[in-house]
Amino acid sequence: MSHRTWGGRFEEGPDALAARFNASLPFDRALWREDLWQNRVQAEMLHRIGLLSKEELEALLKALSEIEQEIEEGRFPWREALEDVHMNLEARLMELAGPAGAKIHTARSRNDQVATDLRLHLRRRLGEVLEDLLAFRRTLVKEAERHLEPPFVLPGYTHLQRAQPILLSHWFLAYYEMATRDEGRLKDAQRRLNESPLGAAALAGTGFSIDRFYTAKALGFDRPMRNSLDAVASRDFALEVLSALNIAQLNLSRMAEELILYSTEEFGFVEVPDAFATGSSIMPQKKNPDILELIRAKAGRVLAALVGLSTVVKGLPLAYNKDLQEDKEPLWDALTTYQDSLRLLTTLLPGLKWNRERMWKAAEEGFALATELADFLAQRGVPFREAHHVVGRLVRRLIQEGRGLKDLSLDELRTHHPLFSEEALPLLRLETAIHARASYGGTAPRAVRERVLEAKEEVGLD
């Protein structure tokens, strides 16, 4: 059966293993909605230019509606021998609509047909992903606002060493900014792919007087593609989607990694909800953050999809090659992986239990407020590099003595530099220091509160 659509040139059917190797139905069945829509528009266009009678158009539209109902109800007779979703639907269309069904492929090739379906499918799937991403961004903003009062303070890190204290709200908003850029990249990809290949035919266009502008508009595209070779041969739109998904999944992986670290006994900043953790088969005390670990690991999966498709297209001559059949599975997998990760984190984040006392204590320790002393001297005219050395020597001495910054007296400070005054002592208290970082984009409560209000407006929260 598989050679009947194109087998006039052949004396025998394909080898059984070759047919199975060649088939794409197991994964391109996902395009059935788009293919039915495209067939409706194709039929209407053929009628408009006089290649289908009114009766033939009505027969085709009725048959396409029957096929849609059959698929939705699980009654459609999918046939593996028919190779792909397009041939399955066309074969059934010919059974239901009679001779009119054999005309649906006029002025069209499977090359432009699959390229059109893929763009339609990605446009729809990206719309769903963007809805989930908006829900995730809203959750980040809500969590930032929820932990503003009383302020939850934790150590900020560089090189995974305690650096300066920050608000937990500021931490949430950092991931909000990343997710907002992810949204921008996905929207850019969605906008750029919204051009119609339909009517490019196999590679050179067609001699029929088709109306590509009509079909493009009817399918919701911005315009028809301007070059028929490009229309059927290019998959850079798919690579752009995968690239954006790769970056977005990397950002989720970074958040997952931090939450994994923060949930260890060594940090003790947060507890993961039971619903998103597992136990050990041998150690009864264990609570493992498996879902977060898998989100972290899935970054490799999405990257593999991007690398895989990049390798497929890197040396392909124009125009269509069967290699391009390998575009769908990595796309489907990357979309599902990112979407699942988004939904999991959106549900998980509000259930986290943050240990305010443990975070506060950690932010006070480790000389995280040393920069405040260096800034104090710099504000009084001491060159910052000199101030940096003064405070560095002070910290070295305290480490040798086993003491912390908050143990210092004013007299001790003045032994290290005469410009230290009583105004320096409050800087050694966490509640004072955190308010000092009030520059635009800083972690001071006032600055963070202003950003929360802006972010709420951006994502449509009251």
C-alpha positions in Angstrom: 0.0 0.0 0.0 2.8 2.4 0.9 3.9 2.9 -2.7 0.5 3.6 -4.2 0.7 7.3 -3.6 4.0 7.7 -5.5 4.7 4.2 -7.0 4.0 4.7 -10.7 7.8 4.8 -11.3 8.4 1.6 -9.4 7.9 -2.1 -10.4 7.9 -3.4 -6.8 7.1 -2.2 -3.3 9.7 -1.3 -0.7 11.6 -3.7 1.4 9.8 -4.3 4.7 12.6 -3.1 6.9 13.2 -0.1 4.5 9.5 0.8 4.8 9.6 0.7 8.6 12.9 2.7 8.6 11.3 5.3 6.2 8.0 5.6 8.1 7.3 8.7 10.2 3.7 8.0 11.3 4.6 7.1 14.9 5.7 10.7 15.5 4.2 12.9 12.8 0.7 11.8 13.8 1.0 14.7 16.1 0.4 17.0 13.0 -3.1 15.6 12.2 -5.0 18.8 13.4 -2.7 21.0 11.3 -2.9 18.7 8.3 -6.7 18.7 8.4 -6.8 22.5 8.6 -4.3 22.8 5.8 -6.4 20.4 3.6 -9.6 22.5 4.3 -7.8 25.7 3.2 -6.2 23.9 0.2 -9.6 22.7 -0.9 -11.2 26.2 -0.6 -8.3 27.7 -2.5 -8.6 25.1 -5.3 -12.3 25.9 -5.5 -11.7 29.6 -5.7 -9.3 29.2 -8.7 -11.7 26.8 -10.5 -9.9 23.5 -10.0 -12.7 22.1 -7.7 -16.4 22.3 -8.2 -18.7 23.4 -5.5 -19.9 19.9 -5.1 -16.4 18.5 -4.8 -15.5 21.2 -2.2 -18.5 20.3 -0.1 -17.7 16.6 -0.4 -14.1 17.3 0.7 -15.1 19.5 3.7 -17.7 17.0 4.8 -15.1 14.2 4.6 -12.5 16.2 6.5 -15.0 16.8 9.3 -15.7 13.1 9.5 -12.0 12.3 9.7 -11.6 14.8 12.5 -14.4 13.2 14.4 -13.0 9.7 13.8 -9.6 10.8 15.2 -11.0 12.5 18.2 -13.2 9.5 19.0 -10.3 7.1 18.5 -12.0 5.4 15.5 -9.6 6.5 12.7 -8.1 3.6 10.8 -4.4 4.5 11.1 -2.3 2.4 8.7 1.4 2.0 9.4 1.9 0.9 5.8 0.9 4.4 4.6 4.1 5.9 5.9 3.0 9.2 7.3 0.2 11.3 8.6 -0.4 13.0 5.3 -0.8 9.8 3.3 -3.1 8.4 6.0 -5.4 11.3 5.9 -5.4 11.6 2.1 -6.1 7.9 1.7 -9.1 8.2 4.1 -10.2 11.4 2.3 -10.3 9.5 -1.0 -12.4 6.7 0.6 -14.9 9.2 2.0 -15.0 11.9 -0.7 -14.5 9.7 -3.8 -12.8 11.2 -6.8 -12.7 14.7 -5.2 -10.3 13.3 -2.6 -7.7 12.6 -5.3 -7.6 16.3 -6.3 -6.6 17.7 -2.9 -2.9 17.3 -3.6 -3.1 19.5 -6.8 -0.4 22.1 -6.8 1.1 20.8 -3.6 3.9 18.5 -2.6 4.5 16.7 0.7 7.5 18.9 0.9 5.6 22.1 1.4 2.8 20.2 3.1 4.9 19.0 6.0 6.8 22.3 6.3 3.4 24.1 6.6 2.1 21.6 9.1 5.3 21.9 11.2 5.1 25.7 11.4 1.4 25.6 12.3 2.1 23.0 15.0 5.0 24.9 16.5 3.0 28.1 16.5 0.3 26.4 18.5 2.6 24.6 20.8 4.6 27.7 21.5 1.4 29.4 22.4 0.7 26.7 25.0 4.3 26.9 26.3 4.1 30.7 26.6 0.9 30.3 28.7 2.8 28.0 31.1 5.7 30.4 31.2 3.4 33.2 32.1 2.1 31.1 35.0 5.6 30.4 36.1 6.6 34.1 36.0 3.5 35.0 38.0 4.5 32.4 40.6 8.0 33.9 40.9 6.5 37.4 41.4 4.0 36.1 44.0 6.8 34.4 45.9 9.0 37.5 45.8 6.2 39.6 47.2 5.3 36.9 49.9 8.8 36.9 51.3 9.3 40.7 51.5 7.7 41.3 54.9 9.2 40.3 57.2 12.3 40.3 55.0 13.8 36.9 54.3 17.6 37.5 54.0 20.1 34.9 52.7 23.7 35.0 51.7 24.4 35.9 48.1 27.2 33.9 46.6 30.0 34.3 44.1 32.2 31.2 43.4 29.8 29.5 45.8 31.4 31.4 48.6 29.4 33.8 50.8 29.7 37.2 49.3 27.0 39.7 50.3 23.5 39.4 51.9 20.5 39.6 49.6 16.8 39.4 50.0 15.2 36.1 49.1 12.7 38.2 47.1 15.6 39.5 45.1 16.6 35.9 44.4 13.2 35.1 43.1 13.2 38.2 40.9 16.5 37.2 39.4 14.9 34.1 38.0 11.9 36.2 37.0 14.2 38.3 34.8 15.6 35.2 33.2 12.2 33.8 32.5 11.1 37.1 31.0 14.0 37.0 28.5 13.1 33.3 27.8 9.6 34.5 26.9 11.0 37.1 24.6 13.1 34.6 22.7 10.2 32.2 22.3 7.9 35.0 21.1 10.6 36.0 18.6 10.9 32.5 17.3 7.1 32.2 17.1 6.8 35.4 15.2 9.6 34.5 12.7 8.3 31.1 11.9 4.8 32.5 11.1 5.3 32.4 7.3 3.5 30.0 4.9 5.4 27.5 2.8 2.2 26.2 1.2 2.3 26.5 -2.5 6.0 26.2 -2.8 5.3 22.6 -4.0 8.3 20.3 -4.3 10.9 23.1 -4.6 10.2 25.3 -7.6 6.6 26.5 -7.1 3.8 25.4 -9.4 2.4 26.1 -12.8 -1.1 26.3 -11.4 -2.6 29.8 -10.8 -2.8 29.2 -7.0 -3.4 32.0 -4.5 -0.7 31.7 -1.9 -1.7 34.9 -0.2 -5.2 33.5 0.4 -4.0 30.2 1.9 -1.4 32.1 4.1 -4.1 34.4 5.5 -6.6 31.6 6.0 -4.0 29.6 8.0 -3.1 32.6 10.2 0.3 33.2 8.7 1.6 36.7 8.3 2.6 36.1 4.6 3.7 33.4 2.2 7.4 32.6 2.1 9.1 34.4 -0.7 11.4 31.7 -2.0 10.1 28.2 -2.8 13.5 26.5 -2.3 13.8 28.1 1.2 10.2 27.3 2.0 10.7 23.5 1.7 14.3 23.2 2.7 14.8 25.4 5.7 14.5 24.3 9.3 16.2 27.2 10.9 12.9 28.1 12.5 12.9 24.8 14.3 16.5 25.4 15.4 15.6 28.8 16.7 12.8 27.2 18.8 15.2 24.6 20.1 17.8 27.2 20.9 15.3 29.3 22.9 14.1 26.2 24.7 17.7 25.2 25.5 18.4 28.5 27.1 15.1 28.4 29.0 15.7 24.9 30.3 19.2 25.9 31.4 17.7 28.7 33.5 15.3 26.2 35.1 18.2 23.9 35.7 20.1 26.6 37.5 17.2 27.3 39.8 16.8 23.5 40.4 20.5 23.3 41.3 20.3 26.1 43.8 17.2 24.6 45.5 19.0 21.3 45.7 21.9 22.9 47.4 19.8 25.0 49.7 17.8 21.9 50.8 20.8 20.0 52.0 21.6 19.9 55.7 24.8 21.8 55.0 22.8 24.8 53.9 19.4 24.1 55.6 17.7 27.1 53.9 14.7 25.4 52.5 12.6 22.2 52.6 11.2 20.7 49.4 7.5 19.6 49.6 7.0 15.9 50.2 5.0 15.7 46.9 8.2 16.6 45.0 10.7 14.4 46.9 11.3 10.7 47.2 12.8 8.5 49.9 15.6 5.9 49.9 15.1 2.2 49.5 17.6 1.5 52.3 18.1 4.8 54.3 14.8 5.7 56.1 15.9 9.2 57.0 16.4 10.3 53.4 14.4 12.9 51.6 15.7 13.3 48.1 14.9 16.2 45.8 14.5 13.9 42.8 12.1 16.2 40.8 14.6 19.0 41.0 17.4 16.7 40.1 15.5 15.6 37.0 14.8 19.2 35.9 18.5 19.8 36.2 19.3 16.7 34.2 16.7 17.5 31.5 18.8 20.4 30.4 21.1 17.9 28.7 18.1 16.4 26.9 17.0 19.7 25.4 20.6 20.6 24.4 20.9 17.1 22.8 17.8 18.0 20.7 19.4 21.2 19.5 22.7 19.6 18.7 20.9 16.7 17.0 18.9 18.8 14.6 21.9 21.1 14.0 23.8 18.1 12.9 21.0 17.0 10.6 20.8 20.2 8.7 24.5 21.4 8.7 25.4 20.0 5.3 22.1 19.5 3.5 22.0 20.7 -0.1 18.9 22.4 -1.4 16.1 21.6 -1.4 14.2 18.9 0.5 16.0 15.8 1.8 14.6 12.9 3.8 17.0 13.9 6.5 14.5 16.6 7.5 12.2 13.9 8.8 14.5 13.9 11.8 13.3 17.3 12.8 10.1 16.3 14.7 11.1 13.9 17.4 13.7 16.3 19.0 11.2 19.1 18.8 8.4 17.2 20.4 10.7 16.0 23.1 12.2 19.4 23.9 8.8 21.1 24.0 7.4 18.5 26.3 10.5 18.5 28.5 10.5 22.2 29.0 6.7 22.4 29.5 6.7 19.7 32.1 9.6 21.3 34.0 7.8 24.7 34.0 4.6 23.2 35.3 6.5 21.3 38.0 8.3 24.3 39.3 5.2 26.5 39.1 3.5 24.0 41.5 6.6 23.3 43.6 7.7 26.8 44.5 4.7 27.9 46.6 5.2 24.7 48.7 8.8 25.4 49.7 9.4 26.0 53.4 12.1 28.6 53.9 14.1 28.6 57.1 14.3 32.4 57.8 16.5 32.0 61.0 19.0 29.7 59.3 19.3 32.0 56.3 19.7 35.1 58.5 22.4 33.5 60.5 24.3 32.4 57.4 24.0 35.9 55.9 25.6 37.3 59.1 28.5 34.9 59.1 31.4 34.5 56.8 32.3 38.3 56.7 29.5 39.0 54.2 29.3 42.6 55.5 33.0 43.4 54.9 32.2 45.3 51.7 30.1 47.7 53.8 33.2 48.8 55.7 35.3 49.2 52.5 32.4 51.4 51.0 32.3 53.4 54.3 36.0 54.4 53.9 35.5 55.0 50.1 32.6 57.4 50.8 35.0 59.4 53.0 37.6 59.9 50.3 39.8 56.8 50.8 40.6 55.3 47.3 38.6 52.1 47.1 41.5 49.9 46.4 43.2 51.1 49.6 40.0 50.7 51.6 39.7 47.2 50.2 43.2 46.3 51.5 42.4 47.9 54.9 39.3 45.7 55.4 41.1 42.7 53.9 43.7 42.9 56.7 41.0 43.4 59.3 39.2 40.2 58.1 42.5 38.2 58.1 43.1 39.2 61.7 39.5 38.3 62.8 39.9 34.9 61.1 43.1 34.3 63.0 41.3 35.2 66.3 38.2 33.2 65.5 35.9 36.3 65.7 33.3 37.9 63.5 32.7 41.4 62.2 29.9 42.0 64.7 32.4 41.5 67.6 34.4 44.6 66.6 34.4 47.7 68.7 34.9 51.2 67.4 38.4 51.4 69.0 39.4 48.2 67.1 38.1 49.6 63.9 40.1 52.8 64.4 43.3 50.9 64.9 42.9 49.8 61.2 42.0 53.2 59.9 41.4 56.6 61.6 38.4 57.5 59.4 36.3 54.8 60.9 33.6 56.4 63.2 30.5 55.4 65.1 28.5 55.5 61.8 30.4 52.4 60.7 29.1 50.2 63.6 25.5 49.9 62.3 26.8 48.7 59.0 27.9 45.5 60.8 24.2 44.7 61.5 22.4 42.8 58.7 19.2 44.8 58.9 21.2 48.0 58.2 23.4 46.6 55.5 20.6 45.2 53.5 18.9 48.6 53.2 22.1 50.2 51.9 22.0 48.5 48.6 19.3 50.8 47.2 20.7 51.5 43.8 18.5 50.7 40.8 18.3 46.9 40.6 19.8 46.5 44.0 18.6 44.2 46.8 17.4 46.9 49.3 13.8 46.3 50.3 12.7 49.6 48.8 14.3 48.8 45.5 13.0 45.2 45.5 9.5 46.4 46.4 9.4 48.8 43.5 10.5 46.0 41.1 7.8 43.6 42.5 5.2 46.2 41.7 6.5 46.6 38.2 6.7 42.9 37.7 3.1 42.4 38.9 1.9 44.9 36.3 4.0 43.1 33.6 2.4 39.7 34.2 -1.1 41.1 34.9 -1.4 40.5 38.6 -3.5 42.9 40.8 
